[in-house]
Amino acid sequence: MSLQAHVAELERRHQALEKELREEMIRPSSNDARVADLKRRKLHLKDEITRLRDATLH
């Protein structure tokens, strides 16, 4: 898998987590632990995407 394809896959997963997070947060009885987990996973993906993009610029 090329680096660009890997970044694209990470971005796709990030967007999927964003959708899942939005859906969880609008539920009347949203689970705070699940929301926190989704946010943590989303942030981890964002950090990885940024790291990979920065590595390709240098």
Secondary structure, DSSP 8 states (H G I E B T S, - for coil): --HHHHHHHHHHHHHHHHHHHHHHHHSTT--HHHHHHHHHHHHHHHHHHHHHHHHHH-
